[in-house]
Amino acid sequence: MTALSDRSPRSASGDGVIAFVEAIDAAQSMLRAIGDHALNDLGGGITTTQLRLLDRLERLGESRLIDLADALSIAPSTATRLCDTLAERQLIVRHRRGRDRRELQIILTDGGTQLLEAVRRRTVSEWAQAVVRISGEDRDYVARVLADISAVSVDSGTADAPGLSA
């Protein structure tokens, strides 16, 4: 594989692209394993999907179940089961808002917020240990490349507006 300091252009097809994608996939797997390790140590048995729900709820604020399901691209029945478990563990609270008894609002509890923060702190700490050997210049370069990649829509090949991703 080419060193980060060799920034010569490559063709859009062939081994260069494949090696690049494989390197991104390997890095993603390593970073995900670090996150999974932190969750296993700190999460008290909650799953990655349940943690994603907590994270999304924190970002959205108080939300309806259907909005959480949409944000996570899961079925409402799946979101209900996830919320059942999280409510039992007192990481979220569900309540009815207004007169519509069918519409449940979900909020993150202090315990849910503390769990998210603890997993994030541990994950960032372990990520930092994993990348400490890479120079600041190379980290900045990779960050720019990854930002460029994430700005391109897979479907249309055009840049997405910030904040519109699911």
Secondary structure by P-SEA (a helix, b strand, c coil): ccccccccccccccaaaaaaaaaaaaaaaaaaaaaaaaaaaccccccaaaaaaaaaaaaaccccaaaaaaaacccaaaaaaaaaaaaaaccbbbbbccccccbbbbbbcaaaaaaaaaaaaaaaaaaaaaaccccaaaaaaaaaaaaaaaaccccccccccccccc
